[in-house]
Amino acid sequence: MAETLTTPAPTEKTTQKVDGTEVLFGLYNDEEILMDAVKKARADHLDIMDVYTPFPLHGLDPILGLSESRLLIAGFIYGLTGASL
């Protein structure tokens, strides 16, 4: 498994070859800078596989192109089922 590389400043980027694919790693200290970087990467047609944050970033899912989760609907249905028993 490849070791994750991070950069000391948000403007620096580090690349590494993983299984023949060039992978870009970055460390950002501010959520707005991260959101701008994701927007720029998507505009440059880069594939974004994952974004890890220590807390939820509201508005990141639409920028990544992810659809809304069906977990809310499933939780509501299972909650109704549990409450009726």
N, CA, C and O atoms as a Tinker XYZ file with bonds, in Angstrom:
   340  protein
     1  N      0.837000   -1.168000    0.000000    73     2
     2  CA     0.000000    0.000000    0.000000    64     1     3
     3  C      0.886000    1.238000    0.000000    63     2     4     5
     4  O      1.892000    1.289000    0.709000    81     3
     5  N      0.516000    2.225000   -0.788000    73     3     6
     6  CA     1.321000    3.430000   -0.922000    64     5     7
     7  C      1.146000    4.329000    0.289000    63     6     8     9
     8  O      0.070000    4.413000    0.880000    81     7
     9  N      2.224000    4.992000    0.634000    73     7    10
    10  CA     2.190000    5.926000    1.757000    64     9    11
    11  C      1.674000    7.273000    1.271000    63    10    12    13
    12  O      2.084000    7.740000    0.209000    81    11
    13  N      0.788000    7.899000    2.023000    73    11    14
    14  CA     0.211000    9.174000    1.653000    64    13    15
    15  C      1.205000   10.291000    1.920000    63    14    16    17
    16  O      1.788000   10.380000    3.000000    81    15
    17  N      1.385000   11.136000    0.925000    73    15    18
    18  CA     2.269000   12.291000    1.063000    64    17    19
    19  C      1.419000   13.537000    1.198000    63    18    20    21
    20  O      0.397000   13.665000    0.524000    81    19
    21  N      1.819000   14.442000    2.046000    73    19    22
    22  CA     1.116000   15.706000    2.197000    64    21    23
    23  C      2.096000   16.841000    1.992000    63    22    24    25
    24  O      3.306000   16.659000    2.125000    81    23
    25  N      1.579000   17.995000    1.674000    73    23    26
    26  CA     2.432000   19.153000    1.450000    64    25    27
    27  C      2.320000   20.104000    2.635000    63    26    28    29
    28  O      1.257000   20.188000    3.250000    81    27
    29  N      3.380000   20.817000    2.968000    73    27    30
    30  CA     3.324000   21.736000    4.095000    64    29    31
    31  C      2.485000   22.977000    3.827000    63    30    32    33
    32  O      1.970000   23.573000    4.772000    81    31
    33  N      2.333000   23.378000    2.596000    73    31    34
    34  CA     1.552000   24.573000    2.257000    64    33    35
    35  C      0.453000   24.178000    1.274000    63    34    36    37
    36  O      0.647000   23.262000    0.474000    81    35
    37  N     -0.686000   24.846000    1.317000    73    35    38
    38  CA    -1.797000   24.480000    0.441000    64    37    39
    39  C     -1.509000   24.656000   -1.042000    63    38    40    41
    40  O     -2.170000   24.030000   -1.872000    81    39
    41  N     -0.551000   25.482000   -1.391000    73    39    42
    42  CA    -0.286000   25.730000   -2.801000    64    41    43
    43  C      0.658000   24.694000   -3.401000    63    42    44    45
    44  O      0.770000   24.612000   -4.625000    81    43
    45  N      1.331000   23.908000   -2.584000    73    43    46
    46  CA     2.252000   22.901000   -3.094000    64    45    47
    47  C      1.511000   21.604000   -3.366000    63    46    48    49
    48  O      0.525000   21.279000   -2.704000    81    47
    49  N      2.010000   20.865000   -4.363000    73    47    50
    50  CA     1.419000   19.584000   -4.712000    64    49    51
    51  C      2.511000   18.530000   -4.758000    63    50    52    53
    52  O      3.641000   18.815000   -5.155000    81    51
    53  N      2.176000   17.323000   -4.357000    73    51    54
    54  CA     3.107000   16.217000   -4.404000    64    53    55
    55  C      2.480000   15.111000   -5.237000    63    54    56    57
    56  O      1.311000   14.775000   -5.048000    81    55
    57  N      3.248000   14.548000   -6.152000    73    55    58
    58  CA     2.748000   13.448000   -6.956000    64    57    59
    59  C      3.544000   12.195000   -6.644000    63    58    60    61
    60  O      4.701000   12.258000   -6.227000    81    59
    61  N      2.905000   11.066000   -6.854000    73    59    62
    62  CA     3.529000    9.783000   -6.598000    64    61    63
    63  C      2.899000    8.773000   -7.544000    63    62    64    65
    64  O      1.709000    8.867000   -7.844000    81    63
    65  N      3.678000    7.809000   -8.014000    73    63    66
    66  CA     3.152000    6.742000   -8.858000    64    65    67
    67  C      2.620000    5.629000   -7.974000    63    66    68    69
    68  O      3.335000    5.111000   -7.117000    81    67
    69  N      1.355000    5.258000   -8.185000    73    67    70
    70  CA     0.724000    4.153000   -7.460000    64    69    71
    71  C      0.125000    3.225000   -8.502000    63    70    72    73
    72  O     -0.797000    3.609000   -9.220000    81    71
    73  N      0.637000    2.019000   -8.587000    73    71    74
    74  CA     0.165000    1.029000   -9.560000    64    73    75
    75  C      0.157000    1.582000  -10.976000    63    74    76    77
    76  O     -0.778000    1.327000  -11.736000    81    75
    77  N      1.180000    2.330000  -11.334000    73    75    78
    78  CA     1.301000    2.867000  -12.675000    64    77    79
    79  C      0.479000    4.112000  -12.947000    63    78    80    81
    80  O      0.502000    4.630000  -14.064000    81    79
    81  N     -0.242000    4.602000  -11.960000    73    79    82
    82  CA    -1.065000    5.794000  -12.112000    64    81    83
    83  C     -0.467000    6.920000  -11.290000    63    82    84    85
    84  O     -0.082000    6.721000  -10.138000    81    83
    85  N     -0.389000    8.098000  -11.881000    73    83    86
    86  CA     0.126000    9.245000  -11.142000    64    85    87
    87  C     -0.960000    9.780000  -10.217000    63    86    88    89
    88  O     -2.068000   10.082000  -10.659000    81    87
    89  N     -0.634000    9.895000   -8.931000    73    87    90
    90  CA    -1.586000   10.311000   -7.907000    64    89    91
    91  C     -1.105000   11.630000   -7.306000    63    90    92    93
    92  O      0.085000   11.812000   -7.046000    81    91
    93  N     -2.045000   12.540000   -7.091000    73    91    94
    94  CA    -1.750000   13.856000   -6.525000    64    93    95
    95  C     -2.264000   13.909000   -5.092000    63    94    96    97
    96  O     -3.420000   13.576000   -4.829000    81    95
    97  N     -1.414000   14.322000   -4.177000    73    95    98
    98  CA    -1.793000   14.466000   -2.772000    64    97    99
    99  C     -1.614000   15.920000   -2.370000    63    98   100   101
   100  O     -0.682000   16.587000   -2.819000    81    99
   101  N     -2.506000   16.405000   -1.526000    73    99   102
   102  CA    -2.381000   17.773000   -1.050000    64   101   103
   103  C     -2.929000   17.907000    0.354000    63   102   104   105
   104  O     -3.810000   17.148000    0.757000    81   103
   105  N     -2.419000   18.855000    1.091000    73   103   106
   106  CA    -2.881000   19.149000    2.442000    64   105   107
   107  C     -3.284000   20.614000    2.474000    63   106   108   109
   108  O     -2.504000   21.499000    2.121000    81   107
   109  N     -4.527000   20.855000    2.907000    73   107   110
   110  CA    -5.058000   22.216000    2.935000    64   109   111
   111  C     -5.467000   22.565000    4.351000    63   110   112   113
   112  O     -6.080000   21.752000    5.042000    81   111
   113  N     -5.132000   23.769000    4.788000    73   111   114
   114  CA    -5.423000   24.214000    6.146000    64   113   115
   115  C     -6.754000   24.944000    6.265000    63   114   116   117
   116  O     -7.211000   25.219000    7.375000    81   115
   117  N     -7.380000   25.260000    5.137000    73   115   118
   118  CA    -8.620000   26.022000    5.144000    64   117   119
   119  C     -9.624000   25.347000    4.225000    63   118   120   121
   120  O     -9.270000   24.925000    3.124000    81   119
   121  N    -10.868000   25.241000    4.664000    73   119   122
   122  CA   -11.880000   24.549000    3.872000    64   121   123
   123  C    -12.208000   25.283000    2.580000    63   122   124   125
   124  O    -12.521000   24.638000    1.579000    81   123
   125  N    -12.148000   26.600000    2.570000    73   123   126
   126  CA   -12.432000   27.351000    1.344000    64   125   127
   127  C    -11.356000   27.110000    0.292000    63   126   128   129
   128  O    -11.660000   27.004000   -0.896000    81   127
   129  N    -10.104000   27.024000    0.723000    73   127   130
   130  CA    -9.012000   26.741000   -0.210000    64   129   131
   131  C     -9.168000   25.337000   -0.773000    63   130   132   133
   132  O     -8.929000   25.114000   -1.960000    81   131
   133  N     -9.569000   24.385000    0.073000    73   131   134
   134  CA    -9.812000   23.015000   -0.382000    64   133   135
   135  C    -10.936000   22.971000   -1.409000    63   134   136   137
   136  O    -10.806000   22.311000   -2.440000    81   135
   137  N    -12.044000   23.670000   -1.139000    73   135   138
   138  CA   -13.174000   23.682000   -2.062000    64   137   139
   139  C    -12.762000   24.292000   -3.406000    63   138   140   141
   140  O    -13.147000   23.787000   -4.460000    81   139
   141  N    -11.986000   25.370000   -3.370000    73   139   142
   142  CA   -11.504000   25.989000   -4.607000    64   141   143
   143  C    -10.584000   25.049000   -5.379000    63   142   144   145
   144  O    -10.639000   24.996000   -6.608000    81   143
   145  N     -9.733000   24.302000   -4.660000    73   143   146
   146  CA    -8.825000   23.360000   -5.306000    64   145   147
   147  C     -9.600000   22.215000   -5.959000    63   146   148   149
   148  O     -9.243000   21.770000   -7.050000    81   147
   149  N    -10.651000   21.740000   -5.304000    73   147   150
   150  CA   -11.473000   20.674000   -5.875000    64   149   151
   151  C    -12.186000   21.187000   -7.128000    63   150   152   153
   152  O    -12.256000   20.483000   -8.135000    81   151
   153  N    -12.710000   22.403000   -7.066000    73   151   154
   154  CA   -13.366000   22.983000   -8.245000    64   153   155
   155  C    -12.396000   23.108000   -9.417000    63   154   156   157
   156  O    -12.748000   22.801000  -10.556000    81   155
   157  N    -11.169000   23.564000   -9.130000    73   155   158
   158  CA   -10.171000   23.724000  -10.183000    64   157   159
   159  C     -9.757000   22.372000  -10.749000    63   158   160   161
   160  O     -9.572000   22.236000  -11.958000    81   159
   161  N     -9.610000   21.373000   -9.886000    73   159   162
   162  CA    -9.233000   20.037000  -10.356000    64   161   163
   163  C    -10.327000   19.437000  -11.230000    63   162   164   165
   164  O    -10.032000   18.804000  -12.243000    81   163
   165  N    -11.590000   19.630000  -10.847000    73   163   166
   166  CA   -12.706000   19.133000  -11.663000    64   165   167
   167  C    -12.766000   19.874000  -12.998000    63   166   168   169
   168  O    -13.069000   19.274000  -14.029000    81   167
   169  N    -12.477000   21.181000  -12.980000    73   167   170
   170  CA   -12.466000   21.964000  -14.219000    64   169   171
   171  C    -11.339000   21.516000  -15.148000    63   170   172   173
   172  O    -11.466000   21.616000  -16.368000    81   171
   173  N    -10.237000   21.024000  -14.578000    73   171   174
   174  CA    -9.104000   20.525000  -15.361000    64   173   175
   175  C     -9.289000   19.060000  -15.756000    63   174   176   177
   176  O     -8.371000   18.444000  -16.296000    81   175
   177  N    -10.471000   18.503000  -15.488000    73   175   178
   178  CA   -10.842000   17.123000  -15.843000    64   177   179
   179  C     -9.974000   16.082000  -15.146000    63   178   180   181
   180  O     -9.637000   15.057000  -15.738000    81   179
   181  N     -9.614000   16.337000  -13.903000    73   179   182
   182  CA    -8.894000   15.352000  -13.098000    64   181   183
   183  C     -9.914000   14.483000  -12.351000    63   182   184   185
   184  O    -10.940000   14.981000  -11.888000    81   183
   185  N     -9.625000   13.191000  -12.240000    73   183   186
   186  CA   -10.493000   12.287000  -11.486000    64   185   187
   187  C    -10.167000   12.400000  -10.005000    63   186   188   189
   188  O     -9.029000   12.169000   -9.597000    81   187
   189  N    -11.150000   12.751000   -9.211000    73   187   190
   190  CA   -10.966000   12.853000   -7.763000    64   189   191
   191  C    -11.561000   11.599000   -7.142000    63   190   192   193
   192  O    -12.765000   11.361000   -7.233000    81   191
   193  N    -10.723000   10.811000   -6.520000    73   191   194
   194  CA   -11.172000    9.549000   -5.940000    64   193   195
   195  C    -11.711000    9.741000   -4.527000    63   194   196   197
   196  O    -12.753000    9.179000   -4.192000    81   195
   197  N    -11.035000   10.511000   -3.698000    73   195   198
   198  CA   -11.440000   10.721000   -2.308000    64   197   199
   199  C    -10.947000   12.059000   -1.808000    63   198   200   201
   200  O     -9.920000   12.574000   -2.251000    81   199
   201  N    -11.700000   12.609000   -0.875000    73   199   202
   202  CA   -11.296000   13.799000   -0.135000    64   201   203
   203  C    -11.532000   13.479000    1.327000    63   202   204   205
   204  O    -12.666000   13.222000    1.732000    81   203
   205  N    -10.470000   13.491000    2.128000    73   203   206
   206  CA   -10.573000   13.187000    3.549000    64   205   207
   207  C    -10.501000   14.473000    4.353000    63   206   208   209
   208  O     -9.598000   15.286000    4.159000    81   207
   209  N    -11.453000   14.654000    5.255000    73   207   210
   210  CA   -11.463000   15.815000    6.136000    64   209   211
   211  C    -11.766000   15.364000    7.557000    63   210   212   213
   212  O    -12.460000   14.365000    7.745000    81   211
   213  N    -11.266000   16.073000    8.561000    73   211   214
   214  CA   -11.538000   15.683000    9.950000    64   213   215
   215  C    -12.940000   16.064000   10.411000    63   214   216   217
   216  O    -13.357000   15.678000   11.503000    81   215
   217  N    -13.663000   16.806000    9.602000    73   215   218
   218  CA   -15.028000   17.222000    9.923000    64   217   219
   219  C    -15.792000   17.336000    8.609000    63   218   220   221
   220  O    -15.177000   17.501000    7.556000    81   219
   221  N    -17.128000   17.252000    8.652000    73   219   222
   222  CA   -17.898000   17.330000    7.407000    64   221   223
   223  C    -17.806000   18.712000    6.754000    63   222   224   225
   224  O    -17.878000   19.738000    7.432000    81   223
   225  N    -17.648000   18.720000    5.457000    73   223   226
   226  CA   -17.653000   19.965000    4.697000    64   225   227
   227  C    -18.952000   20.029000    3.913000    63   226   228   229
   228  O    -19.135000   19.296000    2.942000    81   227
   229  N    -19.841000   20.896000    4.332000    73   227   230
   230  CA   -21.125000   21.036000    3.660000    64   229   231
   231  C    -20.914000   21.707000    2.313000    63   230   232   233
   232  O    -20.267000   22.750000    2.218000    81   231
   233  N    -21.468000   21.094000    1.274000    73   231   234
   234  CA   -21.325000   21.616000   -0.074000    64   233   235
   235  C    -20.229000   20.942000   -0.870000    63   234   236   237
   236  O    -20.048000   21.264000   -2.044000    81   235
   237  N    -19.488000   20.018000   -0.274000    73   235   238
   238  CA   -18.409000   19.344000   -0.993000    64   237   239
   239  C    -18.947000   18.274000   -1.938000    63   238   240   241
   240  O    -18.389000   18.076000   -3.017000    81   239
   241  N    -20.016000   17.582000   -1.557000    73   239   242
   242  CA   -20.560000   16.506000   -2.388000    64   241   243
   243  C    -20.977000   16.979000   -3.778000    63   242   244   245
   244  O    -20.609000   16.336000   -4.761000    81   243
   245  N    -21.731000   18.077000   -3.904000    73   243   246
   246  CA   -22.081000   18.525000   -5.264000    64   245   247
   247  C    -20.865000   18.938000   -6.092000    63   246   248   249
   248  O    -20.853000   18.755000   -7.310000    81   247
   249  N    -19.850000   19.489000   -5.443000    73   247   250
   250  CA   -18.641000   19.886000   -6.164000    64   249   251
   251  C    -17.918000   18.654000   -6.695000    63   250   252   253
   252  O    -17.356000   18.681000   -7.790000    81   251
   253  N    -17.934000   17.567000   -5.910000    73   251   254
   254  CA   -17.305000   16.320000   -6.336000    64   253   255
   255  C    -18.143000   15.573000   -7.366000    63   254   256   257
   256  O    -17.657000   14.631000   -7.992000    81   255
   257  N    -19.397000   15.983000   -7.548000    73   255   258
   258  CA   -20.269000   15.313000   -8.501000    64   257   259
   259  C    -20.985000   14.111000   -7.909000    63   258   260   261
   260  O    -21.445000   13.238000   -8.645000    81   259
   261  N    -21.084000   14.058000   -6.587000    73   259   262
   262  CA   -21.765000   12.947000   -5.924000    64   261   263
   263  C    -23.244000   13.262000   -5.777000    63   262   264   265
   264  O    -23.630000   14.401000   -5.512000    81   263
   265  N    -24.061000   12.237000   -5.954000    73   263   266
   266  CA   -25.496000   12.432000   -5.784000    64   265   267
   267  C    -25.860000   12.322000   -4.307000    63   266   268   269
   268  O    -25.072000   11.845000   -3.491000    81   267
   269  N    -27.069000   12.772000   -3.983000    73   267   270
   270  CA   -27.520000   12.735000   -2.592000    64   269   271
   271  C    -27.711000   11.289000   -2.143000    63   270   272   273
   272  O    -28.201000   10.457000   -2.907000    81   271
   273  N    -27.335000   10.999000   -0.936000    73   271   274
   274  CA   -27.420000    9.648000   -0.390000    64   273   275
   275  C    -28.869000    9.265000   -0.104000    63   274   276   277
   276  O    -29.683000   10.111000    0.267000    81   275
   277  N    -29.178000    7.994000   -0.278000    73   275   278
   278  CA   -30.505000    7.478000    0.042000    64   277   279
   279  C    -30.605000    7.025000    1.488000    63   278   280   281
   280  O    -31.621000    6.463000    1.896000    81   279
   281  N    -29.575000    7.261000    2.252000    73   279   282
   282  CA   -29.549000    6.837000    3.646000    64   281   283
   283  C    -30.648000    7.511000    4.462000    63   282   284   285
   284  O    -31.199000    6.889000    5.371000    81   283
   285  N    -30.974000    8.749000    4.166000    73   283   286
   286  CA   -32.040000    9.443000    4.889000    64   285   287
   287  C    -33.385000    8.744000    4.702000    63   286   288   289
   288  O    -34.140000    8.575000    5.659000    81   287
   289  N    -33.678000    8.342000    3.478000    73   287   290
   290  CA   -34.938000    7.659000    3.195000    64   289   291
   291  C    -34.973000    6.305000    3.902000    63   290   292   293
   292  O    -35.978000    5.942000    4.513000    81   291
   293  N    -33.869000    5.562000    3.814000    73   291   294
   294  CA   -33.811000    4.249000    4.466000    64   293   295
   295  C    -33.962000    4.398000    5.979000    63   294   296   297
   296  O    -34.672000    3.611000    6.605000    81   295
   297  N    -33.315000    5.379000    6.564000    73   295   298
   298  CA   -33.435000    5.603000    8.009000    64   297   299
   299  C    -34.847000    5.943000    8.415000    63   298   300   301
   300  O    -35.320000    5.489000    9.457000    81   299
   301  N    -35.531000    6.737000    7.607000    73   299   302
   302  CA   -36.918000    7.103000    7.892000    64   301   303
   303  C    -37.829000    5.874000    7.838000    63   302   304   305
   304  O    -38.670000    5.679000    8.716000    81   303
   305  N    -37.658000    5.044000    6.799000    73   303   306
   306  CA   -38.489000    3.851000    6.663000    64   305   307
   307  C    -38.227000    2.871000    7.791000    63   306   308   309
   308  O    -39.177000    2.334000    8.360000    81   307
   309  N    -36.976000    2.621000    8.131000    73   307   310
   310  CA   -36.667000    1.708000    9.234000    64   309   311
   311  C    -37.121000    2.278000   10.566000    63   310   312   313
   312  O    -37.523000    1.520000   11.449000    81   311
   313  N    -37.070000    3.580000   10.734000    73   311   314
   314  CA   -37.571000    4.203000   11.962000    64   313   315
   315  C    -39.072000    4.039000   12.099000    63   314   316   317
   316  O    -39.565000    3.755000   13.191000    81   315
   317  N    -39.803000    4.210000   11.015000    73   315   318
   318  CA   -41.252000    3.982000   11.037000    64   317   319
   319  C    -41.585000    2.522000   11.342000    63   318   320   321
   320  O    -42.514000    2.224000   12.093000    81   319
   321  N    -40.805000    1.618000   10.741000    73   319   322
   322  CA   -41.029000    0.189000   10.996000    64   321   323
   323  C    -40.762000   -0.142000   12.454000    63   322   324   325
   324  O    -41.535000   -0.873000   13.073000    81   323
   325  N    -39.699000    0.376000   13.001000    73   323   326
   326  CA   -39.371000    0.119000   14.407000    64   325   327
   327  C    -40.385000    0.740000   15.356000    63   326   328   329
   328  O    -40.698000    0.151000   16.391000    81   327
   329  N    -40.896000    1.906000   15.026000    73   327   330
   330  CA   -41.859000    2.575000   15.879000    64   329   331
   331  C    -43.212000    1.882000   15.861000    63   330   332   333
   332  O    -43.949000    1.931000   16.846000    81   331
   333  N    -43.543000    1.234000   14.742000    73   331   334
   334  CA   -44.843000    0.570000   14.636000    64   333   335
   335  C    -44.847000   -0.785000   15.323000    63   334   336   337
   336  O    -45.919000   -1.329000   15.589000    81   335
   337  N    -43.705000   -1.335000   15.613000    73   335   338
   338  CA   -43.655000   -2.655000   16.279000    64   337   339
   339  C    -43.761000   -2.477000   17.737000    63   338   340
   340  O    -43.740000   -3.458000   18.481000    81   339
